[in-house]
Structures are given as structure tokens and as C-alpha cells.
Amino acid sequence: MHPLRKLRESGNASPAQVRMLLAENVVFNSPILIRPIEGRDIIAAIFAQSSSTRGSGTYTAEFKLDERTTFLRWEGTMDGHKIESLEIIVDNEQGLIVERTIALRPYPAVKLFRDSMYESLKDKLPPDVWDYPTTP
């Protein structure tokens, strides 16, 4: 079982607990943000917040794609609506996460999740990660 999955299934993981699983140069790719996020501290905060924001759920699949790459599938709810995620986690030689890429569906549940994450993280993430710039 991947250490991030194990931590998430143990309950509400703190940013400090998540941070211990991340490489310093970790990158996170998410459909709720317009660009990748980099850096251990901010990504630890995002991952910890995500676990407490989304509703109940469970991992339904885990596969090792190679010695450093893990695929996870999760199904759960967001405000009572079904939400699913697929993710790829890449670890370095020390077993720390260097990249996590996640896909979520369906869109209406993803929007609920994104709006909730925005409210929780708007002061921790720069404004330019949430929306495209408006053109004059």
C-alpha cells in the first residue's frame, strides 16, 4: 500500500504528517488549479486539506506501474454527490513523492470540491493558480 494512501486512510492527516512523505521538489498537478504547484510545504497543506474537504470514500484500486510509479483509484462523495479520482504518484529513490497527478469526475462534484478547497486555501495559494487571467 502506498504510504500516502495509508496515511489518508488512517484519518485526517496533518500537513506535518503529509510533509514527511514529500520530496522537497515535489510537483502536484490537479484539475482544480490552472498550473502545477511545487514545493513540499504548500503541497502538504493542499493534500491535508483535500482529505478533510472531500466526503467519505474509499480507495478501490492500487497498482504499481513500475518500481516508483503507483496508480490509485478512489470513490467517494462530495456534499452527498458521487465523486471519483484517478491518480498517478511518482516516488524518488528514497520513497518520497516527487510528483502526483490527479483526475476527478464528474464535473458538478468537482466544482463543489474546488469551491470548498478555494475557501480553505485562498490565503495559502497565489490567486493566479485558481483562474485564468481575464482579458480586457
Secondary structure, DSSP 8 states (H G I E B T S, - for coil): --HHHHHHHTS---HHHHHTTEEEEEEEE-TTSSS-EE-HHHHHHHHHHHHHHS-SEEEEEEEEEETTEEEEEEEEEETTEEEEEEEEEEE-TTS-EEEEEEEEE-HHHHHHHHHHHHHHHTTTS-GGGTS-----
